[in-house]
Amino acid sequence: MTGNEYQKLAARTMNPALTRRDVLINGVMGLCGEAGEAIDIVKKHLAQGHALDRDGLIKELGDVAWYLAETATALDIGLDEVLERNIEKLKNRYPEGFSAEKSQHRQAGDV
């Protein structure tokens, strides 16, 4: 499944009563909320001695994907393009692959 295919299917479950502005707000707030739920699972594993809830974390990642798709929809951009732009940014930032040295010496505003 491509990102755009996912986005189209996910859009079927978006609230049709929301304005584009409200879809944008809901999408970004949802991203923050779901990311918080994901980190809570990892926190319980790393700091509280729980077994890693792998299935729970996968479900939260799916929720993050849903809100990412909703936010992209609000911006009238396909999820494939969002993902492609991110890879291009990373290629420019780390043309030889990740480097701790390059990461530590990035300038503000670097791509």
Helices and strands as residue ranges (DSSP letters): H 3-11, H 20-48, H 54-74, H 79-93, H 100-104
